[in-house]
Amino acid sequence: MTRSFGELVVLDGISFSVAPGQVAVVLGPNGSGKTTLLRCVVGADRADGGEVLLEGRRLDEADPWTRSVLAAALDDIDFFPDLSVVEHLELLAVAHGGTGEPVEEVLAELGLAPARDQLPPTLSSGQRRRLALASCFVRPRRLLVLDEPEQRLDVRGRAWLADRLRREKAAGTAVLMASHDPELIDAVADVRIGIGG
């Protein structure tokens, strides 16, 4: 995969694969292109060259199949401002072909149950980050893409995240994520992808 912005080459011939049940972690210094890589994978940005395949099919953000198999939490996630936390999660679960069944469990796991009836704009930045993660875990997924999911999580939250990612692996989900947390990386990484630097 390649991606340039004018004369600035951000991604230059990056190639990797992630098998079901594996966690691949993108490593590199700030500004090395980790977020750009993840944005290209999910279709939020267009690579200049290369393609992203899942089960032999090209990922395309506009394709309903892609939306049914891919869950992502990047930094720029949008929430429905007029829906409560629980309504937001129920809608996402059903809209992507699932049921609302996992919503209560995910709310409890992420400590969002007390905020279930709040609107997203009233949440703290940490709560919004947990809602972004919850948005992934309530829907069906075969590929999970996370940009520094440990951000704004406390020690307990990071321990939960490591456990959750191990459960994603056990369920056969392929996980691609960027992280700066050495403990989290050591706990879950099967593949390490170094870029930049």
C-alpha positions in Angstrom: 0.0 0.0 0.0 1.2 3.5 -0.8 -0.2 6.9 0.2 1.3 10.3 -0.4 0.1 13.8 0.4 1.7 16.0 -2.3 5.5 15.4 -2.1 5.2 13.8 1.3 5.2 10.0 1.1 3.5 8.6 4.2 3.1 4.9 3.2 5.6 3.4 0.8 4.9 -0.2 -0.2 3.5 -1.4 3.1 2.3 -5.0 2.8 1.1 -7.4 5.5 -1.6 -10.0 6.3 -3.6 -10.8 9.4 -5.2 -14.2 9.8 -8.4 -14.9 11.6 -7.7 -15.1 15.4 -4.6 -12.9 15.1 -3.8 -9.4 16.4 -1.5 -7.3 14.3 -0.1 -4.2 15.9 1.1 -1.3 13.8 4.2 0.2 15.4 6.0 3.5 14.7 6.7 6.9 16.1 4.1 9.7 16.1 3.7 11.0 12.6 4.9 7.8 10.9 1.6 7.0 9.2 -0.1 4.6 11.6 -3.4 6.3 11.5 -3.2 6.9 7.8 -2.6 3.2 7.3 -5.7 2.3 9.4 -7.8 4.9 7.6 -6.8 3.4 4.3 -7.6 -0.1 5.5 -11.2 0.9 6.5 -11.8 3.1 3.5 -11.9 6.4 5.3 -8.9 7.4 3.2 -7.9 6.2 -0.3 -4.5 4.6 -0.8 -2.7 5.7 -3.9 -1.7 2.2 -4.7 -2.5 -1.3 -3.4 -5.6 -2.9 -2.1 -7.2 -4.2 1.0 -8.7 -7.7 0.9 -10.8 -9.6 3.4 -11.5 -13.2 2.6 -10.4 -12.4 -1.0 -12.9 -9.5 -1.4 -11.9 -5.9 -1.7 -13.0 -3.8 1.2 -15.1 -0.8 0.2 -16.7 1.4 2.7 -19.8 1.9 0.5 -20.3 -1.9 0.2 -22.9 -3.3 2.6 -20.9 -6.5 2.9 -17.9 -4.5 4.1 -20.0 -2.8 6.7 -21.3 -6.2 7.9 -17.8 -7.6 8.5 -15.7 -4.6 9.5 -15.9 -2.7 12.8 -13.5 0.2 13.5 -12.8 2.7 16.2 -10.6 5.5 14.9 -10.1 8.9 16.5 -12.7 10.7 14.4 -15.7 8.5 15.2 -19.1 10.2 15.0 -22.0 9.5 17.3 -25.7 10.1 16.8 -26.0 13.3 19.0 -29.8 12.9 19.6 -29.7 9.2 20.6 -28.8 8.1 24.1 -25.8 5.8 24.6 -27.9 2.7 24.8 -30.0 3.7 21.8 -26.8 4.4 19.8 -25.5 1.0 20.5 -28.8 -0.8 19.8 -29.1 1.0 16.5 -25.5 0.1 15.4 -25.9 -3.5 16.4 -29.1 -4.0 14.4 -28.0 -1.8 11.5 -25.0 -4.1 10.9 -27.0 -7.3 11.0 -26.8 -8.2 14.6 -29.2 -8.0 17.5 -29.3 -5.8 20.5 -28.5 -8.7 22.8 -24.8 -7.8 23.5 -25.6 -4.2 24.4 -26.2 -4.6 28.1 -23.1 -6.8 28.6 -20.9 -4.3 26.7 -22.3 -1.4 28.6 -21.4 -3.1 31.9 -18.0 -4.3 30.6 -17.0 -0.7 29.7 -18.5 1.0 32.7 -21.0 2.8 30.6 -24.1 1.5 32.3 -24.5 4.6 34.6 -24.4 6.8 31.4 -26.7 4.6 29.3 -29.4 7.3 29.1 -27.0 10.2 28.4 -26.5 11.8 25.0 -23.0 11.5 23.5 -22.2 15.2 23.7 -22.7 15.1 27.5 -20.1 12.4 27.9 -16.5 13.0 29.1 -13.7 12.3 26.6 -12.9 9.0 28.3 -16.6 7.9 28.2 -16.7 8.9 24.5 -13.7 6.7 23.8 -15.3 3.8 25.6 -18.5 4.4 23.6 -16.4 4.2 20.4 -15.1 0.8 21.6 -18.5 -0.4 22.6 -19.8 0.5 19.1 -17.4 -2.1 17.7 -18.2 -4.8 20.2 -22.0 -4.8 19.9 -21.9 -5.5 16.1 -20.9 -8.6 14.0 -17.3 -8.4 12.9 -14.6 -10.5 11.2 -12.1 -7.6 11.1 -11.7 -5.2 14.0 -9.6 -2.1 13.4 -8.6 0.1 16.4 -6.5 3.2 16.5 -4.7 3.4 19.9 -7.7 1.8 21.8 -5.9 2.2 25.1 -6.1 6.0 24.9 -8.0 7.6 27.8 -8.4 4.2 29.5 -7.3 3.8 33.1 -5.3 0.8 34.4 -8.4 -1.2 35.0 -9.7 -0.3 31.5 -6.4 -1.3 29.9 -6.6 -4.7 31.6 -10.1 -5.1 30.4 -9.0 -4.2 26.8 -6.2 -6.8 26.8 -8.7 -9.5 28.0 -11.3 -8.4 25.4 -8.8 -8.6 22.6 -7.8 -12.1 23.7 -11.5 -13.0 23.5 -11.7 -11.5 20.0 -8.8 -13.7 19.0 -10.4 -16.8 20.5 -13.6 -16.0 18.5 -11.6 -15.9 15.3 -11.7 -12.2 14.7 -8.8 -10.6 12.9 -7.6 -7.5 14.7 -5.5 -4.7 13.3 -4.5 -1.9 15.7 -2.0 0.8 16.4 -0.8 1.2 19.9 1.9 2.8 22.0 1.3 0.6 25.1 4.1 -2.0 25.5 2.2 -4.1 28.0 -0.9 -4.3 25.8 1.2 -5.1 22.7 3.1 -7.9 24.6 -0.2 -9.3 25.9 -2.0 -9.6 22.6 0.2 -9.1 19.5 0.8 -12.0 17.1 2.2 -9.8 14.3 4.1 -6.5 14.6 4.1 -4.1 11.6 6.8 -1.5 11.9 6.4 1.7 9.8 8.3 5.0 9.7 11.2 5.8 11.9 
